[in-house]
Each structure stands twice: as structure tokens, then as C-alpha cells.
Amino acid sequence: MTTATTVFARFREIALQRGEAGFLNVLPETADIYGIAAGEISYRAMLERVERWRAVFATRGYGAGHRVGLLLQNRPLFVELWFALNALGVSVVPINPDLRVSELEYIIAHSEMNAAFVLAKRRDEVETAARQAGRPIPVVTDGDEIPAPFGGARPANPGDGASECALLYTSGTTGQPKGCVLTNIYFLYSGDWYRDVGGLIDLSGDDVRMITPLPLFHMNAMAVSLMAMLTVGGSLTMLDRFHPRSWWQSVRDSRATCLHYLGVMPSMLMGAPPSDDDRAHSVRFGFGAGVDRLLHTPFEARFGFPLLEAWAMTETGSGGVIAAHVEPRKIGTSCFGRPAAEVEVRIVGDDGHDAAVGVPGELLVRRAGDDPRYGFFKEYLKNPEATAEAWKDGWLHTGDIVSRDADGDLHFVDRKKNVIRRSGENIAAVEVESVLNRHPAIRQAAVAATPDSLRGDEVAAVIIAEQPGDRALAEDIVRWSLQQMAYYKAPGWIAFVEKLPLTATEKIQRGGLKDFVAQLMRDGAFFDLRDLKRRQE
């Protein structure tokens, strides 16, 4: 049992034990996409890389209290830098590569990061964002010499479990993302939970291997996948993204014994014609969320392993995770299991009282015992009001609507917050609206979720235009949007209207907007522009 109190300390401890065993595995397809070497990186080799980075950072004055941005996708370099910086007490700020200048500008300013390590093709854009933020940090690409941190040197101090390890940005409902301060304990406990939870989550044996297509700038891959494999001394294969056509070949080539998924993945995989190779793999289980309830049973029957649905959020980490990892799992429903003894939950109605069995309400969670926040996020950076609101009355208010059945199992119903959930990405409607309203042809825009069979939700924009709108204008708006914000935030559907549902104070009436969008969709008033939504290189 490890006694490490920081992520680097745990890595070093396990690396010394595992030696030449594989830690990170880069498949040829991923290597070609990234332009890096393919093959397995052993624990010993990774430790040597990390120690070299640590020595260089130390000589340049990186230390406790600094933050360093990482825009590196799922390259092993991300892990090398994170561990090396953690050894000195430096926090990392993972950056979604889909973010554009205005979004980067906000994160650089708000986080007060002291340097950023980015892909070479993004250097100019990040430097521009830093200048506009009034914080001209050094922006470094692979092969550059390491510059001194912006703001001056600080003494190195690895800290302890309570020290900040990472600052992860998550979409809120008030426009700008909130920075979740995550401690070493947050990451260490996530690995511990996965190692110890048991049931159908089987990480036993000397050759545990996981494959994930999910990004390191999300808590799932960074805190769950990576820390789980590190904690058990396993091997992690990180893809650049989910590729449906080559997915099963990647699973076979990685020799994965477990995999991580999001709801869109099983749907796409079930769309492929059945094959004799459907069960030609060594996967014991999949762990994720959001599988289509109608496809859950057919998927397991076809591919031969269980998809274990779970619930968590960046704010809870694994401190408040709930998972359907023991039988009966009630597949074919929206069941995500029941809380373990160490997690307390309430389901609260709009009146503030506990909801009856079968009645939906907001899910409230906390840790049982002396520390109700153990394993959870520490705080929202520079936002004590939002932190206090999230922890009102000593419970973390999740904003998710669930119900509890007579057996005590929880079922996901809907999201209380005005957040659009598209292919695993949280999109704040008001953030998209604030961008759209800057378009010269738009008088006012309102944004809401509309169901999408493949992606869960899609962004639907209802627009009052300065002049009568047509498809050409709708396409122009989407193309313009793709230059202003991450591609997934751009509208996939646009309808032009003469008026919007507003409150008495001229604010968008959110409940009415949802019904308005649904009626416009039934009337065929929307232009379907989903084919224009592509990542911008």
C-alpha cells in the first residue's frame, strides 16, 4: 500500500517497483497522428524522463505556487511535464485544444499561469491570447529551451496531499468557465478508489491494461484512467480521440483488459455491421456513462463484456463517485447504481425536502465521516461565492436530477442547470449566446439543447436577424462561430424568428425557450448545419 502524498511521489514509488513493465503505450495510429514514436514506454523510462524535466525546471526557478498550462492533447509529454512539475509543487492547467483566442485569453488571465507548453502550431495563437490578457507568459513548444517562469522564481516545495495539483476548467451556467482547484488527494484517491472498488471492476493480475480515447484535459482521463493504471502498476493506452472504424483494432493491438467510454461511443460501434471479430479482444469491462438504454443489453450481448455506468463530475472526483459495478445493474434503464457506504446522498425537490421514492429531485452528495469534502475539488478559483453556493448546507449540489427506486438504486433523469451536453462536452448556453450576439447580422440569439441521437444534445440557436435570414446566412454564422469558439459550441441548428420567449425583465425565458425550440423543430423551421461542425486546425 502506497504512502505517497503527491502524484509524483506515487509515480516514483510505483515506477521503482515496476521497472521495465509498460506504463504508457502509444499505438502506431496515434503515433502517426501526433508525429511521435510508437511503442510502450516503461515505468523506468518514464521516471528517467520525468527526473530530467524536474532537474531543468528546478534550475529555471519553477516552484510552489506557480501554474503551467499544458496544451498537448494526449501525448506522453503531458504526463512527463505534469509529474515533473508536481515534484516541485507546481500546479498544471490542462487546456482543451479546441479553445480559441478569446477562451484562451480568459484562462491565461484567470489562472494567472506562469508559462504554457503547447503544440507548435498553436504557439502564435496562445502568445496572442497571453498578450491580450495582459500576461505575456513564455509559450514553449517541444524542443525549446525552458525559459524562466513569468513573475519570477519561487522555491520548490512538493507540498502534501492538500496542495494544489491541477486547475481544471469546467463550464458553468453563467458564461465563463469555473476553475476547479484539485489537490493531490483528489488524484491519489481517484486511483485508490478504482483499485479497491471491486465487483465487476476487475484490476487484478500483473498485466492490467486500459485503453481510453478520452482527453487528458478532462478529469476522466487525467484523474481516473491515468491514476488507476498508475496505482495498480498497469499500462495505459491513450488514443488521440475515438476513431469508430479502427477502434476494435486499437483495442486488440493494445491488449486492453478494460476500457473507458462515453455514451456516444457504444451507439456508433453498434452502427457497424456485426463481425466475427466482435469478441476478439481481452476486455473484461467498460467503465463510463451515458450509454443508450436501448442499446445497453444488445451491446453487451454482441461484444461480450459489461458496460458499467457511473456518475461523477469534476467537482466530486472519485470522492463522490457512484457506479453500477455489482449485479443486478438494471441495464436497459438509466440506473447508475447506488452509493457506497462512504458516499452520502440526498435527492431534494424544489421545496427543499427529500423526494419520495420514484420522485425526481436534485442529487446532493458528500463524503461520509469527518471530512465531507474528502476526494472532492477544493474550491472554485477566485469565486468563493460559487464555492459556497455549491456546498450550501454542507452538501455538494450537483445540478443533476435523479430519482431513487425502491431498491435504493439511482436513475439519471435530466440536468437542472442550463447546460448542453454534447458528446461529453458541457456547453454553457449563455457563453454561446454572448459570442453569437457579436455577429453583425444578429440582433439577438438564444441557445438551447435539442436532442441528437448520436451526440446526446446538439446546440440549437434561435436568432433574430437584422435582415430576413436564409440558409446562406445560417452557414455564414456557423463558419464565423467556428473561428470564435471551440467547434462543439457552434450551433448545429439555426432558426430565424421575429421574437424570442422573454421574461418580464426581458431575459430569455429558459423553460419557454426549450418548448419553443421543440416546436420550431417540429415545424421544420431549423436549418441543419451539423455537417459544418469540424475541428479547426
C-alpha positions in Angstrom: 0.0 0.0 0.0 1.5 3.3 -1.1 2.0 6.1 1.5 2.8 8.8 -1.1 1.1 12.2 -0.5 1.7 13.7 -4.0 1.2 12.4 -7.5 4.9 12.5 -8.3 5.7 10.6 -5.2 3.3 7.8 -6.0 4.6 7.6 -9.6 8.2 7.3 -8.4 7.2 4.7 -5.8 5.4 2.6 -8.4 8.0 3.1 -11.1 10.7 1.8 -8.9 8.6 -1.3 -8.2 7.5 -1.9 -11.8 10.8 -1.1 -13.6 10.6 -2.4 -17.2 6.9 -3.0 -17.1 4.9 -0.9 -19.6 3.3 2.3 -18.3 2.2 4.3 -21.4 1.5 2.6 -24.7 1.5 4.6 -28.0 -0.2 2.7 -30.9 1.1 3.3 -34.4 -2.1 5.1 -35.5 -1.8 7.6 -32.6 2.0 7.9 -33.2 1.4 8.8 -36.9 -1.3 11.4 -36.0 0.9 13.0 -33.3 4.3 12.6 -35.1 5.8 10.8 -32.2 7.4 7.4 -31.6 5.2 4.4 -31.3 5.6 1.7 -28.7 5.4 1.1 -25.0 7.2 3.4 -22.5 8.3 1.5 -19.4 7.9 2.8 -15.9 11.7 3.1 -15.6 12.0 5.1 -18.9 9.2 7.4 -17.9 10.8 8.0 -14.5 14.1 8.9 -16.2 12.2 11.4 -18.5 10.4 12.9 -15.5 13.6 13.3 -13.5 15.3 15.1 -16.4 12.4 17.5 -16.7 12.3 18.1 -12.9 16.0 19.0 -12.8 15.6 21.5 -15.7 12.5 23.1 -14.2 14.2 23.4 -10.8 17.2 25.2 -12.2 14.9 27.7 -14.0 13.1 28.6 -10.8 9.8 26.8 -11.1 8.4 26.2 -7.7 5.4 26.1 -5.3 2.6 28.5 -6.2 3.4 28.6 -10.0 0.9 27.3 -12.6 1.8 26.0 -16.0 -0.6 25.5 -18.9 -0.5 22.3 -20.9 -2.0 22.2 -24.4 -0.5 18.9 -25.6 -3.5 16.6 -26.3 -2.9 13.0 -25.2 0.8 12.9 -25.8 3.1 11.3 -23.2 4.8 14.7 -22.9 1.7 15.9 -21.0 2.3 13.2 -18.3 6.1 13.8 -18.2 5.6 17.5 -17.6 2.8 17.1 -15.1 4.7 14.7 -12.9 7.9 16.7 -13.1 6.2 19.9 -12.2 4.2 18.2 -9.4 7.5 17.2 -7.8 8.4 20.9 -7.4 4.9 21.9 -6.1 3.8 23.5 -9.5 0.2 23.1 -10.5 -0.8 22.4 -14.1 -3.6 23.9 -16.1 -4.8 21.4 -18.8 -6.0 23.3 -21.8 -8.6 22.0 -24.3 -7.0 22.3 -27.7 -10.4 23.2 -29.2 -10.4 26.5 -27.4 -9.8 29.6 -29.5 -8.2 33.0 -28.7 -10.9 34.6 -26.5 -11.3 31.5 -24.5 -7.5 31.0 -24.1 -7.2 34.7 -23.1 -9.7 34.2 -20.3 -8.0 31.0 -18.9 -4.5 32.6 -19.0 -5.7 35.7 -17.2 -7.9 33.9 -14.7 -5.5 31.2 -13.8 -2.5 33.6 -13.6 -0.4 30.8 -15.2 3.3 31.5 -15.3 4.1 29.6 -18.5 2.4 27.3 -21.1 3.7 24.3 -23.0 1.8 24.0 -26.3 1.7 22.3 -29.7 4.0 24.2 -32.1 1.1 25.1 -34.4 -0.7 26.8 -31.5 2.2 28.9 -30.3 1.3 32.1 -32.1 -2.4 31.9 -31.0 -1.5 31.3 -27.4 1.0 34.1 -27.4 -1.6 36.4 -28.9 -4.1 35.4 -26.2 -1.5 35.9 -23.5 -0.7 39.4 -24.8 -4.4 40.3 -24.9 -4.7 39.0 -21.4 -2.0 41.4 -20.3 0.1 38.4 -19.1 2.9 37.8 -21.6 3.9 34.4 -20.3 6.6 32.3 -22.0 4.9 29.9 -24.5 7.0 26.9 -25.1 7.0 24.1 -27.6 8.8 20.7 -27.6 12.5 21.2 -28.3 12.6 24.8 -26.9 14.9 25.6 -24.0 12.9 26.0 -20.8 12.5 29.8 -20.0 12.2 31.2 -16.5 8.6 31.5 -15.3 6.7 34.7 -15.8 6.6 36.6 -12.5 10.0 35.3 -11.2 11.4 32.3 -9.5 9.9 30.6 -6.4 11.4 27.9 -4.1 10.5 24.3 -4.9 8.3 22.5 -2.4 6.4 19.4 -3.3 3.8 20.0 -0.7 1.4 17.3 0.5 -2.0 15.9 -0.1 -3.8 19.2 0.4 -1.5 21.1 -2.0 -2.9 22.2 -5.4 -2.0 19.7 -8.1 -4.1 20.9 -11.1 -6.6 23.6 -12.0 -9.2 22.2 -14.3 -11.8 24.4 -16.0 -15.4 23.3 -16.2 -18.3 25.0 -18.0 -20.7 26.8 -15.7 -24.1 28.3 -16.5 -23.1 31.9 -16.1 -20.9 32.2 -19.2 -17.3 31.9 -18.2 -15.8 28.5 -17.1 -15.0 28.0 -13.5 -11.5 26.8 -12.4 -11.7 23.8 -10.1 -8.8 23.6 -7.8 -7.8 20.0 -7.5 -5.4 18.7 -4.8 -3.0 15.8 -4.7 -5.5 13.9 -2.6 -8.1 14.3 -5.3 -5.9 12.4 -7.8 -4.5 9.9 -5.3 -7.9 8.9 -4.0 -9.2 8.5 -7.6 -6.6 5.8 -8.2 -7.3 4.3 -4.8 -11.0 4.1 -5.4 -10.6 2.4 -8.8 -8.1 -0.1 -7.3 -10.3 -1.0 -4.4 -13.9 -0.8 -5.5 -14.1 -4.4 -6.7 -17.2 -6.0 -8.0 -17.2 -6.1 -11.8 -14.4 -3.6 -11.9 -11.5 -6.1 -12.1 -8.0 -4.7 -12.0 -6.4 -7.8 -10.7 -3.3 -9.5 -12.1 0.1 -8.4 -13.3 -0.9 -7.3 -16.8 -3.8 -4.8 -16.3 -4.1 -2.7 -19.5 -6.6 0.1 -20.1 -7.4 2.0 -23.3 -9.1 5.3 -23.4 -9.9 7.8 -26.2 -10.9 10.5 -23.7 -8.8 13.6 -23.3 -6.3 14.4 -20.6 -7.8 17.9 -20.1 -10.9 16.2 -18.6 -11.0 14.6 -15.1 -12.0 11.2 -16.6 -8.7 10.5 -18.3 -6.4 12.6 -16.1 -7.7 11.6 -12.7 -9.4 8.3 -13.3 -7.8 6.4 -16.2 -4.2 7.6 -15.6 -4.3 7.4 -11.8 -6.0 4.0 -11.9 -3.3 2.5 -14.1 -0.5 4.2 -12.1 -1.9 3.0 -8.8 -2.1 -0.7 -9.9 1.1 -0.5 -12.0 -0.8 -1.1 -15.2 -0.4 0.1 -18.7 -2.5 2.9 -20.3 -3.1 3.3 -24.0 -4.3 6.9 -24.8 -5.7 7.5 -28.2 -5.8 11.0 -29.7 -9.6 10.6 -29.9 -12.3 8.0 -30.6 -12.0 6.5 -34.1 -15.0 4.2 -34.7 -13.6 2.4 -37.7 -10.3 1.5 -36.1 -11.5 1.2 -32.5 -11.6 -2.5 -32.2 -8.3 -3.0 -33.9 -6.8 -0.5 -31.4 -8.4 -2.4 -28.5 -6.8 -5.7 -29.8 -3.4 -4.1 -30.5 -3.4 -2.5 -27.0 -4.2 -5.9 -25.4 -6.6 -3.9 -23.2 -8.3 -5.6 -20.3 -10.6 -2.7 -19.6 -11.7 0.5 -21.5 -13.4 3.8 -20.8 -16.3 5.1 -22.9 -18.8 7.9 -23.2 -22.4 7.4 -24.3 -21.8 8.3 -27.9 -19.2 5.5 -28.4 -21.5 2.4 -28.0 -24.1 4.0 -30.3 -21.5 4.4 -33.1 -20.0 1.0 -32.5 -23.4 -0.7 -32.7 -24.0 1.0 -36.0 -21.3 -1.1 -37.7 -22.3 -4.4 -39.2 -21.7 -7.5 -37.0 -18.3 -9.2 -37.4 -16.7 -12.5 -36.4 -14.1 -10.3 -34.6 -16.7 -8.6 -32.4 -15.5 -10.7 -29.4 -11.8 -11.0 -30.5 -10.5 -9.0 -27.6 -9.5 -9.3 -23.9 -11.7 -6.7 -22.4 -13.2 -7.6 -19.0 -15.3 -4.4 -18.6 -16.0 -0.9 -19.9 -16.4 2.0 -17.5 -18.3 5.1 -18.4 -21.6 6.9 -18.6 -24.5 7.7 -20.9 -25.0 4.5 -22.9 -28.3 4.5 -24.8 -30.6 2.4 -22.6 -32.0 0.6 -25.6 -28.5 -0.4 -26.8 -27.1 -1.4 -23.5 -28.2 -5.0 -23.5 -27.6 -5.6 -27.2 -24.1 -4.1 -26.9 -23.1 -6.5 -24.1 -24.6 -9.5 -25.9 -22.7 -8.6 -29.1 -19.3 -7.7 -27.7 -19.2 -9.9 -24.6 -18.4 -7.6 -21.7 -20.4 -5.3 -19.3 -20.6 -1.5 -19.7 -20.6 -0.3 -16.2 -22.5 3.0 -15.9 -21.2 5.5 -13.3 -21.9 9.1 -12.1 -19.3 11.7 -11.1 -18.4 15.3 -12.0 -15.2 17.3 -11.9 -16.3 18.8 -8.6 -16.8 15.3 -6.9 -13.8 13.5 -8.3 -13.9 9.9 -7.1 -14.8 11.2 -3.6 -18.4 11.2 -4.6 -18.5 8.7 -7.5 -21.5 6.3 -7.8 -21.2 3.3 -10.0 -23.3 0.3 -11.1 -20.5 -2.2 -10.7 -22.3 -5.0 -8.9 -25.3 -7.1 -10.1 -28.1 -6.5 -10.7 -27.2 -3.5 -12.8 -30.7 -2.9 -14.2 -29.4 -2.4 -17.7 -31.9 -1.0 -20.1 -32.8 1.7 -17.7 -31.0 4.9 -16.7 -29.6 3.2 -13.5 -26.1 4.2 -12.4 -26.0 2.1 -9.2 -26.3 3.1 -5.6 -23.9 5.0 -3.4 -21.3 3.0 -1.4 -21.2 3.4 2.4 -18.5 6.2 2.2 -20.8 8.4 0.0 -23.9 10.0 1.4 -26.7 11.3 -1.0 -29.9 13.2 -0.8 -32.5 13.7 -3.5 -34.2 17.0 -2.9 -37.3 18.5 -4.5 -37.9 22.2 -5.4 -39.4 22.6 -2.0 -36.1 21.7 -0.3 -37.4 18.5 1.2 -36.2 15.0 0.4 -38.1 13.5 -2.5 -40.0 10.3 -2.1 -39.1 7.0 -3.8 -39.5 7.3 -7.5 -39.9 11.1 -7.4 -37.2 13.1 -9.3 -35.1 15.7 -7.4 -31.7 17.3 -7.4 -28.8 15.0 -6.4 -26.8 16.2 -3.4 -23.7 14.3 -2.4 -20.9 14.4 0.3 -18.4 12.2 1.9 -19.4 10.2 5.0 -17.3 10.7 8.1 -15.3 13.6 9.4 -14.4 15.3 6.1 -17.5 15.7 3.8 -15.2 17.1 1.1 -12.6 14.3 1.0 -11.6 13.5 -2.6 -13.7 16.4 -3.9 -12.5 19.6 -5.5 -11.0 22.2 -3.1 -12.7 25.3 -4.4 -13.6 27.4 -7.5 -10.6 29.6 -8.0 -11.3 33.3 -7.1 -15.0 32.5 -6.7 -15.8 31.9 -3.0 -19.5 32.7 -3.6 -19.8 29.9 -6.2 -17.9 27.5 -3.9 -20.2 28.4 -1.0 -23.3 28.0 -3.2 -22.1 24.6 -4.5 -21.6 23.4 -0.8 -24.8 25.0 0.6 -25.9 23.4 3.8 -22.9 21.1 3.8 -23.9 19.1 0.7 -22.5 19.4 -2.8 -25.3 20.5 -5.1 -24.8 18.7 -8.4 -27.4 20.3 -10.5 -28.4 16.8 -11.8 -31.9 15.5 -11.5 -32.2 11.9 -10.4 -34.7 9.5 -8.8 -34.2 6.6 -6.4 -36.1 3.4 -6.8 -37.5 1.1 -4.1 -34.2 -0.9 -4.1 -32.1 2.2 -3.4 -30.7 2.4 -6.9 -30.3 5.8 -8.5 -31.6 6.7 -12.0 -30.5 9.7 -14.1 -33.4 11.9 -15.2 -32.1 15.2 -16.6 -29.8 18.2 -15.9 -31.1 21.0 -13.8 -28.6 23.5 -15.0 -28.9 25.2 -18.4 -26.0 23.2 -19.8 -25.9 21.5 -23.2 -24.2 18.1 -23.0 -22.8 17.3 -26.4 -20.6 14.2 -26.8 -19.3 14.5 -23.3 -18.6 18.3 -23.5 -20.5 20.7 -21.2 -21.6 23.8 -23.1 -23.0 26.9 -21.3 -25.8 28.3 -23.4 -25.1 31.9 -22.3 -21.5 31.7 -23.3 -22.5 30.7 -26.9 -25.2 33.4 -26.9 -22.6 36.1 -25.9 -20.5 35.1 -28.8 -23.3 34.9 -31.3 -24.6 38.3 -30.3 -21.4 39.9 -31.5 -22.1 38.8 -35.1 -23.1 41.9 -37.1 -26.1 40.2 -38.7 -27.6 39.1 -35.3 -29.8 41.3 -33.2 -30.4 38.7 -30.5 -29.7 35.0 -30.1 -30.9 32.4 -27.7 -29.4 28.9 -27.4 -30.8 25.7 -26.1 -30.2 21.9 -26.3 -32.0 19.8 -28.8 -31.8 16.0 -28.7 -29.3 14.4 -31.0 -29.4 10.6 -31.5 -25.6 10.4 -31.8 -24.3 13.1 -29.5 -26.9 13.3 -26.8 -27.5 17.0 -27.2 -26.8 19.4 -30.1 -26.6 23.2 -29.9 -29.7 24.9 -31.3 -29.7 28.7 -31.9 -32.8 30.7 -32.4 -31.9 34.1 -33.9 -33.5 37.4 -34.5 -31.5 38.7 -37.5 -31.1 42.3 -38.7 -32.4 41.2 -42.1 -34.5 38.2 -43.2 -32.4 35.1 -42.6 -31.8 32.2 -45.0 -29.6 29.2 -45.3 -26.7 31.2 -46.6 -26.7 33.5 -43.6 -27.1 30.5 -41.3 -24.0 28.9 -42.8 -22.1 32.2 -42.5 -22.9 32.4 -38.8 -21.7 28.8 -38.2 -18.4 29.4 -40.1 -17.9 32.6 -38.2 -18.7 30.9 -34.9 -16.0 28.2 -35.6 -13.4 31.0 -35.6 -14.6 32.4 -32.3 -15.1 29.4 -30.1 -14.5 25.6 -29.8 -16.2 23.8 -32.7 -18.5 21.8 -30.5 -20.0 25.0 -29.1 -21.0 26.4 -32.5 -24.7 26.0 -33.5 -25.6 22.7 -35.2 -29.1 24.0 -35.9 -30.2 27.6 -36.6 -33.7 29.0 -36.9 -34.6 32.7 -37.7 -37.5 34.1 -35.8 -39.2 37.5 -35.2 -39.3 37.3 -31.4 -38.0 35.2 -28.5 -39.7 33.9 -25.3 -38.7 36.6 -22.7 -39.4 37.2 -19.1 -41.0 40.4 -17.8 -37.5 41.7 -17.3 -36.5 41.0 -20.9 -34.4 38.0 -20.0 -34.6 34.8 -22.0 -37.3 32.5 -20.5 -35.3 29.3 -20.3 -38.2 26.9 -19.8 -40.2 28.6 -22.5 -37.2 28.5 -24.9 -36.9 24.7 -24.6 -40.5 24.3 -25.6 -40.1 27.0 -28.3 -37.1 25.1 -29.8 -39.0 21.8 -29.8 -42.0 23.4 -31.6 -39.8 25.0 -34.2 -38.1 21.7 -34.8 -41.4 20.0 -35.3 -42.4 22.8 -37.7 -39.2 22.2 -39.8 -38.0 25.8 -39.1 -34.4 24.9 -38.4 -31.5 24.7 -40.8 -29.5 21.6 -40.2 -25.8 22.7 -40.1 -24.3 19.9 -38.2 -22.1 18.8 -41.1 -20.2 22.2 -40.9 -19.1 21.5 -37.3 -15.5 20.4 -37.6 -12.4 20.9 -35.5 -10.5 23.9 -36.7 -6.8 23.1 -37.4 
